Amino acid sequence: MEQAVEQGIFEGGCRCGAIRYQAIGMPEHHALCHCVDCRRSSGAPLVGWALFPEAAVTISGAPVRFESSPGVERHFCGRCGTGLFYRNPAIFPDHVDIQSATLDRPDDLPPQACIQMADAPGWLGAMAALPHFDRYPG
């Protein structure tokens, strides 16, 4: 698999396997977004996004599309609900953002930045001080 990363081949999909994708090349960025829209769409405190040219991404299966803002689409699996893609032609023409937590090997693509920090929950900075467990606490 290391050879795949060196060649810039990233694969992933939804929880149930109904939708799979492959992205070729390195993303233009990989950022952890804390905006209200991403948090509400995912139900999580942040969402990782890796931005690829549209032509570099192949999708098998048919994601459901939701217009979360005028001209902005979020794509997810209609069977299991996994969020997958984000398209905003006004900001990222001819590009698709892929939710990086859906990569088969998310460790192969470390994030490069945190964005939309103005919207981040205030407690986010204190997470490092919380107790950490490899699994559920005993």
C-alpha positions in Angstrom: 0.0 0.0 0.0 2.9 2.4 0.6 3.5 2.3 -3.2 -0.1 3.4 -3.7 0.5 6.5 -1.5 3.7 7.3 -3.3 1.8 7.2 -6.6 -1.0 9.3 -5.0 -3.7 6.7 -5.1 -6.3 7.0 -2.4 -9.4 4.8 -2.0 -12.3 4.8 0.3 -16.0 4.6 0.7 -19.1 4.5 2.9 -19.7 2.3 5.9 -21.9 -0.2 4.1 -19.8 -0.4 0.9 -22.5 0.8 -1.5 -20.3 3.7 -2.6 -16.6 3.5 -3.3 -14.2 6.0 -4.7 -10.7 6.4 -5.9 -8.7 9.7 -6.0 -5.5 9.9 -8.1 -2.7 12.4 -7.2 -2.2 14.4 -4.1 -4.9 16.7 -2.8 -4.5 20.4 -3.0 -5.2 20.6 0.7 -6.4 18.4 3.6 -8.0 20.5 6.3 -10.0 19.8 9.4 -13.1 22.0 9.2 -14.9 23.3 12.3 -17.7 25.3 10.6 -21.3 25.0 11.8 -22.5 23.5 8.5 -19.9 20.7 8.6 -20.6 20.0 12.3 -24.4 19.9 11.7 -24.1 17.8 8.6 -21.8 15.2 10.2 -22.9 15.3 13.9 -19.2 15.6 14.8 -17.0 18.4 16.2 -15.0 18.6 13.0 -14.7 17.1 9.5 -11.6 16.4 7.5 -11.7 17.4 3.8 -9.2 16.5 1.1 -9.6 18.6 -2.0 -9.0 16.9 -5.4 -9.6 17.9 -9.0 -12.9 16.5 -10.2 -11.2 14.6 -13.0 -9.0 12.8 -10.5 -11.9 11.2 -8.6 -13.8 8.1 -9.7 -17.0 7.2 -7.8 -18.8 3.9 -8.0 -22.3 3.9 -6.6 -24.8 6.7 -6.5 -24.5 9.1 -3.6 -27.5 11.2 -2.5 -27.1 14.9 -3.0 -28.3 17.5 -0.6 -28.0 21.3 -1.3 -26.9 22.5 2.1 -26.5 26.1 1.0 -27.4 27.8 -2.3 -25.1 26.2 -5.0 -23.4 23.9 -2.4 -23.9 20.1 -2.4 -23.0 17.5 0.2 -23.1 13.9 -0.9 -23.7 10.9 1.3 -24.7 7.3 1.1 -28.5 6.9 1.0 -28.3 3.5 2.6 -26.0 3.9 5.6 -25.8 7.8 5.8 -22.0 8.2 5.6 -21.0 11.7 4.4 -18.6 11.5 1.5 -18.2 14.5 -0.8 -18.7 18.3 -0.9 -18.9 20.4 -4.0 -18.9 24.2 -4.0 -18.3 25.4 -7.6 -18.1 29.1 -6.5 -15.2 28.4 -4.2 -13.7 25.2 -5.7 -14.6 25.1 -9.4 -14.0 21.6 -11.0 -13.0 20.1 -7.6 -14.5 17.8 -5.1 -13.8 17.6 -1.3 -13.6 14.1 0.0 -14.4 13.4 3.7 -11.0 12.1 4.7 -12.3 9.9 7.5 -13.8 7.7 4.8 -10.4 6.8 3.3 -9.5 3.2 3.7 -6.2 4.3 5.1 -6.7 7.7 6.7 -3.2 7.7 8.2 -1.8 7.9 4.7 -3.1 11.5 4.4 -2.4 13.6 7.5 -4.2 16.9 7.8 -2.3 20.1 7.0 -4.5 22.7 8.7 -7.5 23.5 10.9 -10.0 25.9 9.3 -13.1 27.8 10.4 -11.8 27.9 14.0 -14.1 30.9 14.7 -17.0 28.3 14.7 -15.2 25.6 16.8 -16.7 24.6 20.1 -14.9 26.3 23.0 -14.0 23.0 24.6 -12.1 21.7 21.6 -8.8 23.1 22.8 -9.1 21.2 26.1 -9.4 17.8 24.4 -5.7 17.0 24.8 -6.1 17.2 28.6 -9.0 14.7 28.7 -8.3 11.1 29.8 -7.5 8.9 26.7 -8.4 5.2 26.4 -7.5 2.8 23.6 -11.1 1.4 23.8 -13.9 2.1 26.3 -12.8 2.8 29.9 -13.0 -0.2 32.2 
